[in-house]
Structure formats: C-alpha cells, structure tokens
C-alpha cells in the first residue's frame, strides 16, 4: 500500500483551531495524560453532542501512551470516525512515542476501512518536537507501516496545520529518512535529534501550552 500525503492549512490559532469543521473519514485527536481534554477535543465533542466526553467518562480514559478510543460517528455531515489517542506524559513524549501513536492510528484507520487519516499538527503543542521534525517522523512511520500492507492502492494521510506552519510541514515531508534500525532512524531514536526534530521553527510557535 502506498501513502499519499496531503497538507491542509485550514487550522486557526484560536483555542479550538477549527477542528470541529474538518471533513474526513478518520480524525485523530489526542490527550496528554494528567490534563483535561484540550480545546480542540472539546470543540469536536460539542459538535458531536458530547459523544467523546461520554466515552471518556464511560471507560475512564486517562490519556496514557497507547491508550485509545475509536468510534464511528452516526449522522455527522463531516466526520465518519474519530480516534482519540493517549500521548502519555508530555515530558516523556519523544520520537519513538510519536511513531507508536502514528502506527496505532494507522492500524485503527485501516481496521475501519477508512481511506483517509487526518492528523492535526497544532501550533501550540504540549511537546517540544518541532513542526518540521514532527512531519518527518510521521512520514517515516507511515511509510514503514504501509510497506507491510499488501496492495497498490493509495492511502491518504492528511496533515492539518495553520497557514503559517504549512511550509515547515512540507519541508518535513520532503526530507528523506534513514533506513529502519539505523542510528539516525527517527522511529528508533529517543534523542529526537534525527533530522532536527527538536527546536523552534521560525515564525511558528512550538511553546509548551495546553491545547
């Protein structure tokens, strides 16, 4: 299976980022352990009449790394499926954790037979991975996961960002990645140094703030 990457610069810097207006077959949302759901999650939840918060309360979702909820949306005109993924503690979230989250999201999306996975890359994230590095790591994780899936059809990965972030995301996607298992493999490194995954992107805040 082949990956087709799409960069959609439709997000805003406003608290909810406009996530409640995204149209896709699978929208990935995240929650950091030890924090309340962010503004984006709450906005999507409100648009779905509290469906997300009800599920969170029912199962006691905490946001631990790898914890997830996947559910179909009934009569929404925009969303078909929503995936809520736990990122664990912000201080411990690194490149390996990002690869794990992306791989989990792909597994859940493919299981739902959804043709597109939309991943928001927000301007004020609770991790210190920069925009370009984040896009680069997502690309590496996606391509390695899909290489194990038979068939020639395309699977769409939509990276949602603000207009200011678009060039950084596109630069990350254009960067070639190391062979799996090498010392520079971003999905094996815990230093996040591979391809400069840490540090600031010019003119785009990556400060640690609550979503």
C-alpha positions as CSV (number, residue, x, y, z in Angstrom):
1,X,0.0,0.0,0.0
2,X,1.3,3.5,-0.9
3,X,1.0,6.6,1.2
4,X,-0.3,9.9,-0.3
5,X,0.4,12.9,1.9
6,X,-1.8,15.9,1.8
7,X,-1.1,19.2,3.7
8,X,-4.3,21.1,4.5
9,X,-3.6,24.6,6.0
10,X,-7.1,25.1,7.4
11,X,-6.4,25.3,11.2
12,X,-6.6,28.5,13.1
13,X,-4.6,29.8,16.1
14,X,-7.8,30.3,18.0
15,X,-8.3,27.9,21.0
16,X,-10.2,25.2,19.2
17,X,-8.2,25.5,16.0
18,X,-11.3,24.8,13.8
19,X,-11.0,21.0,14.3
20,X,-14.8,20.8,14.6
21,X,-15.1,21.8,10.9
22,X,-12.8,19.1,9.5
23,X,-14.3,16.7,7.0
24,X,-12.6,13.3,6.9
25,X,-13.1,9.6,7.2
26,X,-10.9,9.4,10.3
27,X,-9.9,12.3,12.6
28,X,-7.2,11.7,15.1
29,X,-7.4,13.6,18.3
30,X,-5.0,13.4,21.3
31,X,-5.0,13.7,25.0
32,X,-2.0,14.2,27.3
33,X,-2.0,12.2,30.5
34,X,-2.7,14.3,33.6
35,X,-4.5,17.0,31.7
36,X,-8.1,17.7,30.7
37,X,-9.1,17.3,27.1
38,X,-7.9,20.3,25.0
39,X,-10.0,22.9,23.4
40,X,-9.9,21.1,20.0
41,X,-11.2,17.9,21.5
42,X,-13.9,19.8,23.4
43,X,-15.0,21.6,20.2
44,X,-15.3,18.4,18.3
45,X,-17.1,16.8,21.2
46,X,-19.6,19.6,21.3
47,X,-20.3,19.3,17.6
48,X,-21.0,15.6,18.2
49,X,-23.4,16.3,21.1
50,X,-20.9,15.1,23.8
51,X,-20.1,11.7,22.2
52,X,-16.4,11.9,23.0
53,X,-16.8,13.0,26.6
54,X,-19.4,10.3,27.3
55,X,-17.0,7.7,26.0
56,X,-14.1,9.1,28.0
57,X,-16.2,9.0,31.2
58,X,-17.6,5.5,30.5
59,X,-14.2,3.9,30.2
60,X,-12.1,6.2,32.4
61,X,-9.8,7.3,29.6
62,X,-6.7,8.9,31.1
63,X,-4.5,9.6,28.1
64,X,-1.7,7.1,28.8
65,X,0.6,6.4,25.9
66,X,-1.1,3.9,23.5
67,X,-4.5,4.2,25.2
68,X,-7.1,4.8,22.6
69,X,-10.8,5.0,21.7
70,X,-12.1,4.5,18.2
71,X,-15.7,5.0,17.3
72,X,-18.0,5.7,14.3
73,X,-19.9,8.9,14.2
74,X,-23.6,8.4,13.5
75,X,-25.2,11.3,11.5
76,X,-22.4,13.8,11.2
77,X,-22.0,15.6,7.8
78,X,-18.3,16.0,8.3
79,X,-16.8,13.1,10.3
80,X,-17.2,9.3,9.7
81,X,-14.9,8.1,12.5
82,X,-13.0,9.6,15.4
83,X,-9.8,8.2,17.1
84,X,-8.8,9.6,20.5
85,X,-5.2,8.6,21.3
86,X,-3.3,9.0,24.6
87,X,0.1,10.6,24.3
88,X,1.3,9.8,27.9
89,X,3.1,12.5,29.9
90,X,4.3,15.4,27.9
91,X,7.8,15.4,29.4
92,X,8.2,11.8,28.2
93,X,6.8,12.2,24.7
94,X,9.6,11.6,22.2
95,X,10.2,10.4,18.6
96,X,9.6,6.8,19.5
97,X,6.3,7.7,21.2
98,X,5.2,9.6,18.1
99,X,6.0,6.7,15.9
100,X,4.0,4.4,18.2
101,X,1.0,6.8,18.1
102,X,1.1,7.1,14.3
103,X,1.3,3.3,13.9
104,X,-1.6,2.8,16.2
105,X,-3.7,5.4,14.3
106,X,-2.9,3.7,11.0
107,X,-3.9,0.3,12.4
108,X,-7.2,1.6,13.7
109,X,-8.0,3.5,10.4
110,X,-7.2,0.5,8.3
111,X,-9.4,-1.7,10.5
112,X,-12.3,0.7,9.9
113,X,-11.5,0.5,6.1
114,X,-11.4,4.3,6.1
115,X,-9.5,5.8,3.1
116,X,-8.0,8.8,4.9
117,X,-6.5,9.6,8.3
118,X,-6.4,13.3,9.2
119,X,-3.7,14.2,11.8
120,X,-3.8,17.8,13.3
121,X,-0.3,19.3,13.9
122,X,-1.2,22.2,16.2
123,X,0.8,25.3,16.6
124,X,0.9,25.2,20.5
125,X,1.6,21.6,21.3
126,X,2.4,20.0,24.7
127,X,5.6,18.5,23.3
128,X,8.9,20.1,22.2
129,X,9.1,18.3,18.8
130,X,9.1,21.0,16.2
131,X,6.8,21.1,13.1
132,X,9.3,20.0,10.5
133,X,10.6,17.2,12.7
134,X,7.1,16.1,13.5
135,X,6.1,15.8,9.8
136,X,9.3,14.0,9.0
137,X,8.7,11.4,11.7
138,X,5.1,10.9,10.8
139,X,6.1,10.3,7.2
140,X,8.7,7.7,8.2
141,X,6.3,5.9,10.5
142,X,3.5,5.9,7.9
143,X,5.7,4.6,5.0
144,X,7.2,1.8,7.1
145,X,3.8,0.7,8.4
146,X,2.2,0.7,4.9
147,X,5.1,-1.1,3.3
148,X,3.9,-4.2,5.2
149,X,0.3,-3.9,3.8
150,X,-0.2,-5.7,0.5
151,X,-1.8,-3.9,-2.4
152,X,-1.1,-1.0,-4.6
153,X,-3.9,1.3,-3.6
154,X,-3.2,4.7,-2.1
155,X,-3.9,5.6,1.5
156,X,-4.3,9.3,2.3
157,X,-2.6,10.9,5.2
158,X,-3.8,14.4,5.7
159,X,-1.7,16.7,7.9
160,X,-3.8,19.6,9.2
161,X,-2.0,22.8,10.2
162,X,-2.2,26.6,10.2
163,X,-1.2,28.5,7.0
164,X,2.0,29.7,8.9
165,X,3.0,26.1,9.6
166,X,2.5,24.8,6.1
167,X,6.0,25.4,4.7
168,X,7.5,23.7,7.8
169,X,5.3,20.6,7.4
170,X,6.1,20.4,3.7
171,X,9.8,20.7,4.4
172,X,9.5,17.8,6.9
173,X,7.7,15.6,4.3
174,X,10.4,16.4,1.7
175,X,13.2,15.2,4.0
176,X,14.4,11.7,3.3
177,X,14.6,9.4,6.3
178,X,17.2,6.9,7.4
179,X,16.9,3.1,6.9
180,X,14.9,1.3,9.6
181,X,17.0,0.4,12.6
182,X,19.9,2.7,11.8
183,X,21.2,5.2,14.5
184,X,19.5,8.1,12.6
185,X,16.2,6.3,12.3
186,X,13.7,8.8,13.9
187,X,11.5,5.9,15.0
188,X,14.3,4.2,16.9
189,X,16.0,7.3,18.4
190,X,15.0,8.6,21.8
191,X,17.1,11.7,21.4
192,X,14.8,13.4,18.9
193,X,18.0,14.7,17.2
194,X,17.3,12.8,14.0
195,X,16.7,15.4,11.3
196,X,16.4,18.2,13.9
197,X,13.1,17.1,15.4
198,X,13.6,19.4,18.4
199,X,13.9,23.2,18.5
200,X,11.9,26.0,17.2
201,X,10.5,26.5,13.7
202,X,10.9,30.1,12.5
203,X,7.8,32.2,12.8
204,X,5.8,29.4,14.3
205,X,5.4,28.9,18.0
206,X,6.1,25.5,19.4
207,X,5.9,26.6,23.0
208,X,4.5,24.2,25.6
209,X,0.9,25.2,26.0
210,X,-2.3,23.5,26.8
211,X,-4.4,22.6,23.7
